[in-house]
Amino acid sequence: MQSAYVALDIETTGLDPKTEKIIEIGAARVRDGQVEDTYQTLVNPARSLTERIVELTGITDEMLCGAPYIEEVLPAFLNFAGADILLGHSVRFDYSFLKRAAVNQKYSFEKKALDTLKLARLCLPELPSRSLGALCAHYGIAHTAHRALGDAIAAHALYQTLCGQFEAAEKAEPYQLICKVKKEGPITPAQRERLLRMLDFYKVTPDCEIDRMTKNEASRMMDKLTLVYGRMSGEGAESYR
């Protein structure tokens, strides 16, 4: 059984780390089975949230508008995590978002981890659901669902419970997390100018901060505008060339 680790969870704007953003980070440093310290912060994603995410997490645009951006909070989180292994429920999901953010800011973030979802699948194959909420309900573990720190602490409690009940969980060894990520460059001046012209031409109000977009994000938005509204044409388009 691992005596030292950082239990981790994040909340995001969606499921794909290539296109979505972190909106909350929660972590708990554990020593000898006890939570020694915690880290929690909201993160401004520089875009509006969907109704689905607001409904799921309870986090709103108003809560995030004054929150720090990821590059402002990342050094503090990396310092908190230190050299510890990570523990989480489907922990590779959380790691993939944080690894992308770290690479974009030129930080190293190589980690080993234990995944309570994998342990639950190994130890409890008969359960109809092995979601964190279902497992917490199964064991009577207090759980603040879909908030980062609440999920992180619940994963820690689940790990302790599984280790106390199953030898396979107790003897599980941390494994290396693998996530290949390329650094994303910021939106170029040319992309910014063209995107702003397209938005003005189509009379579309963006739901994100243009100046904080990456080159890939800008390209995807311009492609989407073209797909939805068609190419700029006619006299109006001439003034945008």
C-alpha positions as CSV (number, residue, x, y, z in Angstrom):
1,M,0.0,0.0,0.0
2,Q,1.3,3.4,-1.0
3,S,1.9,5.6,2.1
4,A,2.6,8.8,0.2
5,Y,0.8,10.3,-2.8
6,V,-1.2,13.2,-4.1
7,A,-4.9,12.5,-4.8
8,L,-5.9,14.6,-7.8
9,D,-9.0,15.6,-9.7
10,I,-9.9,18.4,-12.2
11,E,-13.0,19.8,-13.7
12,T,-13.0,20.8,-17.3
13,T,-15.1,22.5,-20.1
14,G,-15.3,19.1,-21.8
15,L,-13.7,15.7,-22.4
16,D,-11.0,16.3,-25.0
17,P,-7.8,17.7,-23.7
18,K,-6.9,18.9,-27.3
19,T,-9.9,21.3,-27.4
20,E,-11.2,21.7,-23.9
21,K,-9.9,23.6,-20.8
22,I,-9.4,23.1,-17.1
23,I,-11.8,25.0,-14.9
24,E,-10.8,23.7,-11.4
25,I,-7.9,21.8,-9.8
26,G,-8.2,19.9,-6.5
27,A,-5.5,17.9,-4.8
28,A,-4.8,16.3,-1.4
29,R,-1.3,15.4,-0.2
30,V,-1.6,12.1,1.7
31,R,0.9,10.7,4.2
32,D,0.4,7.4,6.0
33,G,-3.2,7.3,5.0
34,Q,-4.1,10.8,6.3
35,V,-4.7,14.0,4.3
36,E,-1.8,16.3,5.3
37,D,-2.5,19.3,3.1
38,T,-4.9,20.3,0.2
39,Y,-4.7,22.5,-2.9
40,Q,-7.8,23.9,-4.7
41,T,-8.3,26.6,-7.2
42,L,-10.7,27.6,-9.9
43,V,-9.2,28.3,-13.3
44,N,-10.4,30.8,-15.9
45,P,-10.7,28.9,-19.2
46,A,-11.1,32.1,-21.2
47,R,-14.3,30.8,-22.7
48,S,-18.0,30.5,-21.7
49,L,-19.2,27.2,-20.1
50,T,-21.9,25.1,-21.6
51,E,-25.2,24.6,-19.7
52,R,-24.2,21.0,-19.3
53,I,-21.0,21.8,-17.5
54,V,-22.7,24.4,-15.3
55,E,-25.4,21.8,-14.4
56,L,-22.8,19.1,-13.7
57,T,-20.4,21.0,-11.6
58,G,-22.3,24.0,-10.2
59,I,-19.4,26.2,-11.5
60,T,-20.6,29.2,-13.5
61,D,-19.0,31.8,-15.8
62,E,-19.5,34.4,-13.0
63,M,-17.4,32.2,-10.7
64,L,-14.6,32.0,-13.2
65,C,-14.4,35.5,-14.6
66,G,-12.1,36.7,-11.8
67,A,-10.3,33.4,-11.4
68,P,-6.6,33.1,-12.4
69,Y,-5.6,31.6,-15.8
70,I,-3.9,28.2,-16.0
71,E,-0.4,29.7,-16.4
72,E,-0.9,31.6,-13.1
73,V,-1.8,28.6,-11.1
74,L,0.3,25.8,-12.7
75,P,3.5,26.6,-10.8
76,A,1.8,26.4,-7.5
77,F,0.1,23.1,-8.4
78,L,3.3,21.6,-9.7
79,N,5.1,22.6,-6.5
80,F,2.3,21.1,-4.4
81,A,2.4,17.8,-6.3
82,G,6.2,17.7,-6.0
83,A,7.7,14.3,-6.7
84,D,4.8,12.3,-5.4
85,I,2.9,9.7,-7.4
86,L,-0.6,10.7,-8.4
87,L,-3.8,9.0,-7.4
88,G,-7.2,9.5,-9.0
89,H,-10.3,7.9,-10.5
90,S,-9.5,7.6,-14.2
91,V,-6.4,9.6,-13.4
92,R,-5.0,9.6,-17.0
93,F,-7.9,12.0,-17.9
94,D,-6.7,14.5,-15.3
95,Y,-3.1,14.0,-16.2
96,S,-3.6,14.6,-19.9
97,F,-5.1,18.0,-19.3
98,L,-2.4,19.0,-16.9
99,K,0.4,17.6,-19.0
100,R,-0.8,19.7,-22.0
101,A,-0.9,22.8,-19.9
102,A,2.6,22.1,-18.5
103,V,4.1,21.5,-21.9
104,N,2.6,24.7,-23.2
105,Q,4.3,26.6,-20.3
106,K,7.6,24.7,-20.8
107,Y,7.3,22.7,-17.6
108,S,8.2,19.1,-17.1
109,F,5.4,16.9,-15.7
110,E,6.3,13.2,-15.8
111,K,4.4,11.2,-13.3
112,K,3.6,7.7,-12.0
113,A,0.1,7.0,-10.8
114,L,-2.4,4.7,-9.2
115,D,-5.9,4.6,-10.7
116,T,-8.8,3.8,-8.4
117,L,-11.0,3.0,-11.4
118,K,-8.6,0.3,-12.5
119,L,-8.4,-1.1,-9.0
120,A,-12.2,-1.1,-8.7
121,R,-12.5,-3.0,-12.0
122,L,-10.0,-5.5,-10.7
123,C,-11.4,-6.0,-7.3
124,L,-15.2,-5.4,-7.9
125,P,-16.0,-6.8,-11.3
126,E,-19.5,-7.7,-10.2
127,L,-20.7,-4.1,-9.6
128,P,-23.0,-2.6,-12.3
129,S,-21.1,0.7,-12.1
130,R,-17.6,1.6,-11.0
131,S,-18.0,5.4,-11.3
132,L,-16.6,7.3,-8.4
133,G,-20.1,8.2,-7.2
134,A,-21.3,4.6,-7.4
135,L,-18.3,3.3,-5.5
136,C,-18.6,6.0,-2.8
137,A,-22.3,5.1,-2.4
138,H,-21.4,1.4,-2.3
139,Y,-18.9,1.9,0.6
140,G,-20.7,4.8,2.3
141,I,-17.9,7.3,1.5
142,A,-18.8,11.0,1.9
143,H,-18.5,12.6,-1.6
144,T,-18.9,16.1,-3.0
145,A,-19.4,15.0,-6.6
146,H,-18.0,16.9,-9.6
147,R,-16.0,19.4,-7.6
148,A,-12.3,18.8,-7.9
149,L,-11.2,18.7,-4.3
150,G,-14.2,16.7,-3.2
151,D,-13.5,14.1,-5.9
152,A,-9.8,14.0,-5.1
153,I,-10.5,13.3,-1.4
154,A,-13.2,10.7,-2.3
155,A,-10.6,8.9,-4.5
156,H,-8.2,8.8,-1.6
157,A,-10.8,7.4,0.7
158,L,-11.8,4.8,-1.9
159,Y,-8.1,3.7,-2.3
160,Q,-7.8,3.3,1.5
161,T,-11.0,1.3,1.6
162,L,-10.0,-1.0,-1.4
163,C,-6.6,-1.6,0.1
164,G,-8.2,-2.6,3.4
165,Q,-10.4,-5.1,1.7
166,F,-8.4,-6.5,-1.3
167,E,-4.9,-7.7,-1.4
168,A,-4.7,-6.9,-5.1
169,A,-5.3,-3.2,-4.4
170,E,-2.9,-3.2,-1.4
171,K,-0.1,-4.6,-3.6
172,A,-0.8,-2.6,-6.7
173,E,2.3,-0.8,-8.0
174,P,2.3,2.7,-9.5
175,Y,2.6,2.8,-13.3
176,Q,4.1,5.5,-15.6
177,L,1.6,7.8,-17.1
178,I,2.2,8.3,-20.8
179,C,0.8,11.2,-22.7
180,K,2.5,12.6,-25.8
181,V,1.9,16.3,-26.2
182,K,3.2,19.0,-28.5
183,K,3.6,22.6,-27.4
184,E,0.8,24.8,-28.9
185,G,1.7,28.2,-30.1
186,P,-0.4,31.3,-29.5
187,I,-2.7,32.7,-32.2
188,T,-0.7,34.6,-34.8
189,P,-1.3,38.3,-35.7
190,A,-2.5,37.2,-39.1
191,Q,-4.9,34.7,-37.7
192,R,-6.2,37.2,-35.2
193,E,-6.8,39.8,-37.9
194,R,-8.6,37.3,-40.1
195,L,-10.7,35.8,-37.3
196,L,-11.8,39.3,-36.1
197,R,-12.8,40.2,-39.7
198,M,-14.8,37.0,-40.1
199,L,-16.6,37.5,-36.8
200,D,-17.5,41.0,-37.8
201,F,-18.5,40.0,-41.3
202,Y,-20.8,37.3,-40.0
203,K,-22.0,39.4,-37.0
204,V,-20.9,36.7,-34.5
205,T,-20.0,37.4,-30.9
206,P,-17.3,35.0,-29.8
207,D,-17.7,33.0,-26.6
208,C,-14.0,33.1,-25.8
209,E,-11.1,35.5,-25.4
210,I,-9.5,35.8,-28.9
211,D,-6.1,36.9,-27.6
212,R,-5.8,33.8,-25.4
213,M,-6.4,31.3,-28.2
214,T,-3.8,29.0,-29.6
215,K,-3.1,28.7,-33.3
216,N,-5.0,25.4,-33.5
217,E,-8.0,26.9,-31.7
218,A,-8.0,29.9,-34.1
219,S,-7.9,27.6,-37.1
220,R,-10.7,25.5,-35.8
221,M,-12.9,28.5,-35.1
222,M,-12.3,29.9,-38.6
223,D,-13.1,26.5,-40.1
224,K,-16.3,26.3,-38.1
225,L,-17.4,29.8,-39.2
226,T,-16.8,28.9,-42.8
227,L,-18.7,25.6,-42.4
228,V,-21.7,27.2,-40.7
229,Y,-21.9,30.5,-42.6
230,G,-20.1,29.8,-45.9
231,R,-17.1,31.7,-47.3
232,M,-17.1,35.4,-47.2
233,S,-18.1,36.6,-50.6
234,G,-19.5,39.7,-52.4
235,E,-18.6,43.3,-51.9
236,G,-18.5,42.9,-48.1
237,A,-15.8,40.3,-48.3
238,E,-13.6,42.6,-50.5
239,S,-13.0,44.9,-47.6
240,Y,-11.8,42.1,-45.4
241,R,-9.0,40.9,-47.7
